[in-house]
Amino acid sequence: MPMVEESVERLEEAGRRGGEYVRAAYRPIAREMNRLRGEIADRAERRAKDARRLARRGKVALDHGIDDVELRIRRNPGAAVAIAFLAGSIATLGMTLFFRRRRH
């Protein structure tokens, strides 16, 4: 049975060598995938930073807008009340007409 054992050893050796060839063939692919993975992570991180920066700018702009409206209301309280009353009246009239037409 030495022949069988020798054949088994040869097959095992060939399998080891074949595995080495396969690993060697996949190494460049693995390197490229790692490079691409890193590049994608970098781009995602940059996009996340851009989104956070835009959110901060939007919040600052909104705060400035609110401050501006508050200042205008303090300077002209009568005009602010008149505008609020006019806007409420127009909205009420619009809803009344809308719902009246839906019933008929």
N, C-alpha and C positions, 0 to 999 in steps of 0.2 A: 503494500500500500504506500510505499514511499512515493510512487508516481502520483498518486492522488494528492498526497500532502504537498508535494512539490507544485502541482497544478493549482492547488488552492492558494499557496503562497504567492505564486506568480499572478493569479487573479487579484489577490489582495493588494499586491504591489502596483499592479496596473491601475486598480481603483484609486489608490493613493495618488499616483502620478496624474491620473485623469482629473481627480479633484483639484490638484494643484493647478492644472491647466485651466480648469473652469474658473477657479478663484483668480488666476492671473488674467483671464479674459474679462472678468467682471470688475476688476480693480479700477480701470479707467471710468467705467460707468458709475461706480460707487463714488469716485472722486468728483465727477461732474454733478451727480445728484447732491452731494454734500455742498458743493459750491452753489448750486442753484437754491438749495434750502437756505443757505446763509443769505444769499441775495434777496430772496423772498422775505425773509425775516427782517432784513434791513429796510426794505421798501415798506413793509407793513408798519414798522416802527416809525419811519419818517411820516407816513400818512397819518398815523395816530397822533404824532406831535403836531402836525398841521391842523388836524381836527380840533385838538385841544386849544391851540392858539386861536383858531377862528371862533371857537366857543367863548373864549375869554374876551375877544374883541367884540363879539355880539353882546355879551353881558355888559361890557363897559358902555357900548353905544346905547343899549336899552336904559341903563342907569342914567346916562346923560339926557336921554329923551324924557324920562320920567321927571328928572330934576327940572328940565326946561318947562314941562307942562305945569309942574307945581309952582314954579316961579311966575308963569303967566297967570295962573289962577290967583295967586296972592296979589299980583299987581292989578288985576281987573276982575274982582270977584263978581261984580254985577254982570259983566259980559259972560263969564263962565256959567253962571246960573241961567242966563237967557239961552245960551247955546245948549245946555243940558235939557232945559224945558222944551226947546224947539226940536231937538233930536228925539226926545221921548214922545212928543206929540206926533211927529212924522212916523215913528215906528208904530205907534198905536193906530193911527189912521191906516197905515199900510196893512197891518194885521187884520183890522176890522174889515177892510175891503176884500182881502184875500179870503177870509173865512165866510163872509157873506156870499161871495160868488160860489164857493164850494157847496153851500147848502142848496142853491137853486139849480 
